[in-house]
Amino acid sequence: MAEVTFSSVGKVYGDGTRAVSALDLEVQDGEFMVLVGPSGCGKTTALRMVAGLEAISEGQIRIGETVVNDLDPADRDVAMVFQNYALYPHMSIYDNIAFGLKMRRVRKSEIDRRVREIAQVLGLHEMLERRPRQLSGGQRQRVAMGRAIVRDPSVFLMDEPLSNLDAKLRVQMRAEVSRIQHELGATTIYVTHDQVEAMTMGDRVAVLRKGELQQIDDPEELYDAPTNLFVGSFIGSPAMNLIQARLERRGGALVAHLGTQALELSTETAAERPALGAYVGRAIALGLRPEHLREPGAARPGEPTLEGTVTVSESLGSERLVHVEIPATPVVSEEVLEVVRDTDAALVDELESDARERRAIVLARFDTSVRPRPGERIAVSVAVRKAHFFDLDTGSAIYS
């Protein structure tokens, strides 16, 4: 295995379209690195540049100690797994997995040993004589992985390999891919637009937007400390609630005004975010994750509340998702709109309409024992120490 290093890497197409800008990224030996972002953010282009399927316009890519900018794909010692499997339908599973080794003229006995060994790891050992059409989507994807793994390359490249699977199978295969990768200790770069997939699989996750790296961190840090509005709005399912607020001082305490309501920030919050003091008298973006909005009666000592009207109440069995309308203005910055547009373009008009009417729909996670009805007025407890704050002009997170 080997490290993969991007040094100021850029990609500009012939028509002037810039797909990737000054990408600096180091994938460590044996690491599972996930590139995530909305459609058109440059993640697949970055992967294809490593594979040699896209020419590098600027900068340098190294695999181990070797600069690969000008190497042919066959000379880069990488293996790629595509979302459409790319299996040979007329060949058996055995021959599909063995194909690359046969092309390299590996000894027949060695091919047999390696194919059967990988088939055992992937749970395909009883299917080697079948054809791809006789397998399920998940099994076919495992064959595609086996064909890559059996070559024992320096780096595995995976381009949205689970996107063609149904939701249940995708969850199962996430665990399978992670297990196999960690068993092999394989350096892996994995591309996905699904942030849940990214967060559950990656050792580290790199978030891209419009060809630029926004943040790279382990999943927990990415979730708990997003560096800007784009990362904050993109990472998290359900998404972070983002509301415009105005900071003021009241009796020495910081208060965030949201429309007609106010949230007093605890002294701990103010101490942990000293930079907030510079925003007194200014509008900011306040971010509240659904799990940090508690059901009525579950408030901890000193926690403020937001009052609103229930619009939707969804039971998921283990929890209840409650949509609450409050008289405040949602954040409609370009970063937020880009994330919404990538999810469902029709929701952009709805969000902009809510902003004009100064109403915000916040999503809260409740215990299933709490069953508010649409139209009911409730007071939602806010864990302000878990809140996120962003500069509306720059989109940067406000921390120290």
Number of C-alpha atoms within 10 A of each C-alpha: 21 20 18 25 22 20 16 15 20 25 24 15 13 7 6 8 9 15 20 28 19 16 22 16 16 15 19 16 18 19 23 22 25 27 26 29 30 22 16 16 21 25 29 23 21 24 20 19 21 25 25 19 13 17 17 23 16 17 16 18 25 18 22 16 11 13 14 20 21 13 12 12 17 10 11 21 16 23 22 22 23 16 15 16 19 13 19 14 12 11 15 18 29 23 20 22 30 23 18 16 20 13 8 9 10 13 10 11 8 10 22 14 11 19 25 19 15 19 23 12 14 17 12 21 16 10 17 18 13 14 19 23 12 12 14 12 19 20 17 21 26 23 29 23 24 25 27 22 24 21 20 16 17 20 28 23 22 23 21 19 26 25 15 15 16 11 11 8 14 18 15 11 19 16 14 14 18 15 14 15 19 14 10 13 14 21 25 29 23 25 25 22 22 16 21 16 19 25 20 15 21 21 16 21 27 22 27 23 23 17 22 18 22 16 17 19 17 15 20 13 13 21 18 15 14 25 20 21 27 25 25 29 23 26 24 17 11 16 18 25 23 26 23 24 26 18 23 20 14 9 7 8 12 20 20 21 18 22 17 8 14 17 18 20 21 18 13 10 16 18 12 13 16 12 13 20 14 10 14 16 12 12 19 25 27 25 23 24 26 22 17 20 27 20 24 15 10 14 17 11 6 13 17 18 22 17 16 20 19 21 17 16 18 16 15 9 8 9 14 20 19 26 21 25 20 21 19 21 23 28 25 20 15 12 19 21 20 20 22 20 15 16 14 10 13 10 14 19 12 11 21 17 13 20 18 11 13 15 18 25 24 23 24 25 20 26 15 14 11 13 14 20 15 14 13 11 15 17 18 23 22 26 21 22 16 14 18 24 25 24 18 20 10 9 21 18 21 20 15 10
